[in-house]
Amino acid sequence: MQLPKNTWKILNTDPSRSIVEVILENRKLPTTHLASFRLSERMHDPYLLPDMEKGVKRILQAIERKEKIVVFGDYDVDGITSTALMLYFFRKINYPVDYLLPHRQKDGYGLRISTVDRIAQMGARLVITVDNGISSAEAIDYARQKGIDVVVTDHHLPEGKMPDAVAVINPNRKDSDYPFKSICGAVVAYKVIWALAQKLLPEADFKQFLLDQLDLITIGTIADVMPLRDENHALVKFGLKVLSRTKKPGLIELKKVAGLNGKNITPISVGYFLAPRLNASGRMEEADTSVKLLIAQDKERASYLASYLNKLNQKRQNLQQDYLDNVISALPEDKKKLEKVIIVHDPQWHAGLIGLISGKLKERYGRPAIAFTSDEDGNLVGSARSIEAFHITNALTKFNHYFLNYGGHHKAAGLTISPEKFDAFREDFVQYANQVLTDDDLIPLLTIDSVVDIDQVHLNMAQTVEELGPFGEGNPQPVFVFEKVNIREMYLMGNGKHLKLFVEKGNQTYECVWWNAAEYKDALQFGQPVDIAFKLSVNNWQGRDRLQLVVEDIRPVK
């Protein structure tokens, strides 16, 4: 395999500058970013969200009249945590409500007419949607005809007609003056709960309740890949601490099966260990298994559900790997022989996994990918993932005459196409991608914060850099580069998947780990001078902290 695997963009080449100063400048963060603050100082007033007053008034009215309320959520982690948040609030005020989540395959996304019929049979007079509703105008009109009011709480971009609901609480409405638009569905639900709790709970209870729910907010925000800026930064910074010491039995048991007991909880812990297990139920079966875990009140119930989700996630991982192995074996090994977009189809694939398949193919081959399976009607349902240089939804729009429906954004999209049109679409779309994408577009870009020298790379600096977090979307973990280091030791680890290296610069030796990089071992030699791009990591082993460099890429010195 050829190195480097990315094109390097180094933002600062002067190693004499302060690392902290460089990181803040690269992310356009204020110098006050490291200052301590109260959570309340960084929060925006819930009533800045459009229709908040109307929504709160209608929910309070329903409570006063003892009307049946149904919370309608979604099957992804944001929808699951949003639903759990609402249920915790109604449990706190001792008001019984029901909830409903759609089935990914049978129901699809959002409130549908068929769902309204089910809600009507439950005797509901009010529906509160969480993490959905903005695109459900038809179903909401139908609900009104059946005497059911709807309060929409959502964060998705409005497309088409605005629902004629009692309230549409969404920061991304065109008429919204909310100061920060990039909040997830769980945060919108949290703001509604904030406004309600302020009226229904004593001040001390109200504040403690909001603080106790930050564990769910943190999971929803990270899982939905929201930028960790503005109030998201504050919510997640405090929320990670709440999650570390959570009292929710479901989260305690989920952390246990994920191997996180007693460990420092980071955005990586959430994104790679907790969120996939919560997502497994919505991908493979019924999403409400995860809701039941999050709202569980006793250890035994929580332990059973966490174990079940863990097994379901393992099943998901095995299926996903089988799918990928089959696809990869059918594709040419030489990337130069690949088309500039990968389109694959298997009618037996689980619909909940096709987005993961296209994402993995995009990462492996550095080009857009669309994975299709077949639905119960025989139509092909696709999930697309793309690269920076190719706006997948704009590209699909040029071919929308082929689709039954489609939608998405820059790097992800979903689409449905009838089988008789699939071959023609594939041929035309591949031809288009081959024309507009260049070979350079297919080489991933690695943005590096700064060149560093040995006096800047030590345990204390790694701990200082951690304080600039939490890291994630909008505030990526900093990447540095050591120039002209020598490889002193190198071997495979983790069942031959990962690469462990020891490199030397000056009179210092550094321990490095390069995840999923076994294939690059033969491209490196002992004593070889290389430039190494890495992230600083604090590795705790047997109670002791030590510095570890997590390799992102290696560039042989010419």
N, C-alpha and C positions, 0 to 999 in steps of 0.2 A: 504494500500500500504506500502511496506517495505522501510525503510530508512537505510543507504543512498541509493540513486538510482544509484550512480556511484562508481567506484573504485577511491579512491583519491591518487594522486601522488603529494606530497608536495615537492617543489624544495628547499625551504629554511626553516629550523625550528628554526633559531636564530632570535627572534624578536628585538634584539638590533641593527641589521644591518640597514643601510639606505635603505628605500623602493625603492628609485630611483635607487640606485646602484644595488640592487637585480634584479629589472625589466630589466635594461640594460644588466646585466650579463646573465639572463635567455634567453634573445632574441638575445644574441651575438651582441648587438648594441654598437657602439663606444660611448665614453663619450662625444663626440662632437654632439651627436644626439639632444641635447637640444639647441645647439648654433643656433643663427639666421643665415640665409644664403639668398643669392639671388637665384632666380629660375634658372637663367642661369648657376650658378656654379654647379648645380646638373644634368644638361641636357647633354645627349650624342649627338654628332654631327650626324645629319640626314644622312650624307654621309658615316657613318660607316655601315649603312644598305646595304646589297647586292643589286646591280642593281639600286641604287638610281639615279645615274647619267643617266643611260639609260632611266629610267622611266620619270625623269624630262625633259630630252631632247625631248622625244616623246610627252609629254603633251604640252610643249612649242611650238613644231612644229605644233600640232593640232590647238592651239590657233592662231598661226601666219597664218595658212592656212584657218582658219575659218571652220574647220571640225566639224561635229556633234559628240559630246561627250555624252556618257551615263554612269552614275555612277550606278553600280550594287551592292546592299547591301545585308543584311540578315534580318531575321524577329525577331531576339532577340535584347536586348537593346544595346549591343555592335555594332551590325550591323546597328541599327537605328541611334545611335549617330554618328557613322562613316559616314553614308550617309548624315546626317544633316551637319556635319563638312565640307564635300566636297561642299555641296550646298552653305553654307555660304561663302566659299572661292570664288567660281565662281561668286556668287552675288557681292562680294566685288570688283572683277576685272571687273564686268559688262560683263561677258561672259555667254551667255545662254547655259544651259545644261539640259538634261533630266535625270531622275533616274528611277530605276526599282527595286522592291524587290520581292523575291519569295513568293508564298503562301505556308504556312507550309504543308497543306494537299495535295494540287493539284500539287505543284512543288517540294516540298522537299528542302533539303539544297543544296546550291551551284549553279554554272552556269551549265545549261543543254543545250543540243542541241536544244530543243524546245524553250528555252529562247533566244538563239542566233538568231533563226528565227524571234522572236518578235523584237529583237534589230535591226536586218537587216531591218525590215519593218519600223522602226523608222528613217532609213537613217543614222545610226551611222557609223563612220569610226574608232572610238576609244572607247573602254570600259575600265573604271577604276573600278576594283572590290575592295570592302572594306569589311574586315572581312571574306573573302572567296576567293576562286580561286586556292588555292594550290592543291586541289584534283580534279580540273576540266580540266585535260589534254585533254580529248577527245573533250569537248565542245570548248576549246581554239583552237585546231587543226581545228575544223569545222569552227570556226569564221575566222581563217586565210584564209581558202579556199573561204570564202565569202567576202574577202577583208577588214575584220575588225581586227584591231590590239587590243591587250589586254595588259594592265598594271595591274598586280596583286599586291594588297596590302593586306597582310594577316598576321596572327600570329600563325595559327594552325600548328601542326607538320606535315611535309610532309610524306605522305604515298603513296608508289608506284612511278610512273613515274612523274618527274618534268615537269610541263607544259611548252610547247615551246612558251612562251609569249615574248613580246618585253622586259618586265622586270618582275621579280618575287621578289618583295620587301617584305622580310619576315625574322625576326630576328632568326627564328628557322630552316632556311636552314642549311644543314649539312656543307656548306662552309662559313657560316656566322661568322664574327668576331665581331658582335655587342656585347658590353660589358654586356648587361643585356637582357636576352631572354624573361623574363616574362612580356611583355607588351601586352595590348589588341589590338584588331583591330583598335579601335579609336585612340590609340597612334601612331600606324604605319601610319594611314591616316594623323594624325597631323604632323608627321615628313615629309611626302611628301609635305603637305601644307606649312610647314616651309621652305623647300628648294625652292618651287615655289614662295612663297611670298617674299622671300629674293631677288629674281630676278625681281619681277614685281611690288613691292610696295616701296614707300619711307621708309627709315629706321624707322621713328617714327610711321608711319601707320602699318608697318610690325610687330613691337613689340607689339603695342596696340591690333592689331587684334589677335595675338597669345594668349595674355593674356585674351582677352575677350572670347576665346573658351574653357577656362579651366573648365567652368561649364559642358560642354558636355563631356570633357575628364574624369572628376571626376565621372560622372554618368556611363560612359562606363566601367571604370576601376573597380569600386566597384561592379557593376552589374555582371561583368564577373569574379568576385572573384579572381582578380589578387593580388599577394602578395604586400603589401604596404611597399616595400623596394626600395632602390636605387632611380631611377628617379620617380617611381610610388609614393613613399612617398612624394617627393617634389611636383609633379603635383597635388596630392590630397590635400596636406596641403594648397597650394595656391588656388587650385580649389574650395575647400569648401567655402573660403571667396568670391570668384567670384560668386559662386552659391547663396550665401546669399544675394548678392546685384545685381544679374543678371538683365540685361535690356531686355532680350529676352521675349517678351510677352507670348510665350508658356510656358516657365518655371515659369514665375510669376503666371500664371493662374493654372498651375499644382500644384505648392506649395500651392495655395489657396485651391483647392479642396481636397488636401491631409492633410489639417489642419496644415500646417507648416508656415503660414504667421506670420512674426514677431518672429519666433522661431530660435534658434541656429541650423544651419544645420550641421549634423554629418553624418558619414558613415551609421549609423542606419537609419537616415532620408532618405537617398538615397536608401539603400538596402530594407527597409521595407515599405516605403511610396511612393517614386517617381518611382523607377524601376518597381514594380509590375503593376502600372498603365500604364507605357509605354509598358510593356510586354503584357498587356491584348489584345491589337489589334492583335499582331502576334499569340497569342494563340487561340483567339476566331474568328477573322475575317481576315482583311487585315492589315499588319504591316504598310502600308504607312499612315494610320491615325495618327500614332505617329510621323512619319516624318513631316507630314503636321502641327502638333502642334508645333514641335520644330522650324520649319522655318517660322511660322506665323508672319506676320508683323504688325497686328493690334489687339487690345485688344478684340474686339467683336468676331473675328474669333477664336482667341486663347481660349477665355472663352467658346465658344460653343464646341470646340474640347476637351478641358480639362474636361468639364462636361460629354461629351459623353464617354471619356475613363474612367472616374470615375464610371459611370453606368455600363460600360462593365466589369470593374474590380469587381464590386459588384456581377454582374451576374456570373463571373468566380468563385468568392469566394463561392457563394451559390451552384453552380454546384459541385465544389470541395468538399464541406462539405457533400452534398447529397451522392456523390460517396463514401466518406470515411465512413460515417455512415453505408451505406449498407455493405461495406467490413468488418468493425469492428464488426457489429452485427453477421456476418457469421463466424467470427474467435472465437476460444475458449478464454474465459477470462483469464484462467490460462496460462501464458507464457510457462510453462513447457510442455504443451500439443501441442505447436506449433512446426512445422518443423523449421529447422535452416535457411531456406530461405522461404520467403513468395512470392508466385506467384499467381496473381489474373488476371481475364480476364472478361471484359464485352464489347460485340461488340458495345454497344450504347455509350460508353464513348467518349468524345471529345478528339481527338488525341493531342491537345495542352495542355491537363491537366494531361496526364498519368505520366509525369516526376514529377509533383507535388504530385501525389498520392503515387508513389513509395517512394519519399522523406519523406513524412509524415509517411508512414508505417515504414520506416527504423528508423526514430526518435522515434516513439512510442514504437516499439517492440525491438529495438536494434539489428537488424539483416538485412541482405540483403533483398531487395524486388524488384520484377519486376511486373509492371502493364502493361497489354496488352489491346489493343482495336483492332478492325478490320478495314482495309482500304477498299477503293472502289473496290479492286480486290478480297476481301474476305480473304486476308492474315492477319496474326496477327502481329501488330506492337507493340513492347515493349520498355519500358524505365526502366532502372535499376538504383538503388542507393545502395551503399554498405557501409560497415564499414571498419575501418582501417585494421582489421585482414583478410579481404577477398578481394583480387584484382579481381574485378568483370570481367574485360575484359580478364585477363589471364584465369580465370575460364571458361568463355564462349568459349574461344578459344579451349578448350578441347572438346567442343561439336559443333564445327562450321559446322560439316557435316549436322546438322539439319537446318541451317540458309540460307536464300536467301541473306542476308547481315547483317553485324554487325560491331561495332566499338565503341571505347571509351577509357577510361583511368582507373585509380585505383578505383575511387569511383563512376563512372557513365558510363553508356553505353546505346547504342540503338541497337535494333535488329529487324529483320523481319523474320517470319517463316510461312511456308504454314500450313493450318489448319490440314491436315492429319498427320503432324509430331509433333503437339503441345503436345499431351498427352504423347507421348514417351519421348520428351524432358523434360517435367515437371517432370516425374517420375525419369529419370536419373539424372537430375540436383539437385533435392531435395535429392536424395540418396547421391550424391557427397558432397553436402554442409553438410549433417548430419555426414558424415565421417570425413571431414577435419576441421570443426569448433568445438571448445570445448565450454562448458558452460561459462567458463571465458572470451572467446572471445566476448560473447554477452553482457557482462557488460561494459557499456561505461566508458571510462577513463576521469576523470576530473583532469586536470593539474592545480595545485595551486601554485602561485608564492611564497607565504611566509605566515608563521604564523605571526600575528601582535598583538600588545598590545594596550591598550586604548589610550596611549599617541601618537600613530601613526594614529589614525582614527579620522579625523576631517575635516571640510570643506576646510581648506587651503591645506591639503594633497590631497583631492579629486581633487582640482583645479590644483595642481602640477602634479598629475598623468595624468590629461587630456592633459597637455602640451607634454607628451611623444607620443601622437597620431599624426595623426589619426590612430585609431585602426581598424583592419580588418584582412584579410588573411595575414599571414606572420608576423603580429604584433598584436596578439590578446589582447583584453582588459584584464588588469591584474585581477587575482582572488586571494583573500586573505582568510585566515581562522582565526576566533576568536575561541579559545578553551574555553570550559566550561562557556558558557553564559547561563543565565536563561530566559526562556520565561515568560514574564510578561503579555502580552496581545496578542490576536490572533482573527481575524475575517475575513470572506469572503468579497470580494469587486468585482466591475466590473461584475455585474450580476452573482455573484457566481462563477466566473472563477478563480479569483486570490486570493492570501492569503496575508493579512497585519499582520505583527507581530511587537511587541516591545520587544526587548531583553535587558537584563541588564548584565553588566560586571563591577565589581568594584562598583564605585559610578556613573557610566554613563549608560544612557538609549539610545538605538539606534532604530530609525524607519527603518523597513525593508519591502520590498515588494517582493513577490515570484510569478512571472507571471505563469499563467496556472498550478497552483499547488493546486487547491481546493481538489483534491483527496488525498492529504497528510495531510489534517487537522486532521483527526481521528487518525493519527499515532503520533501526538504530544499532549503534555499535558501542562497545565499551571504550571509554577514553575519547569518544567523539565530541567535539565542541558543538553545542547547540544553543539556540535561543529558546527559552521555555516560558510559555504563557500560563499563568496559574492564578488560583484564588487562594487567599490565606485561610487556613482552617485551624481551629483549636480542637485537638483530638484528646479526649479524656480517656485514659487507660489506667485502671486500677486506682482511681482516685487522684491521678496526677494529670495536669494539663500539659500538653506538649504541642509544639508547632508542627503542622503538616501542610505541605503545598499540594493543592488539588489541581492537577494539570488539565488545561483546556486544549492546548495544542503545542507542538514542538516544531521548530524550524531549524534544519541543519545550517550551520554557518558556512557560507561559501568561501 
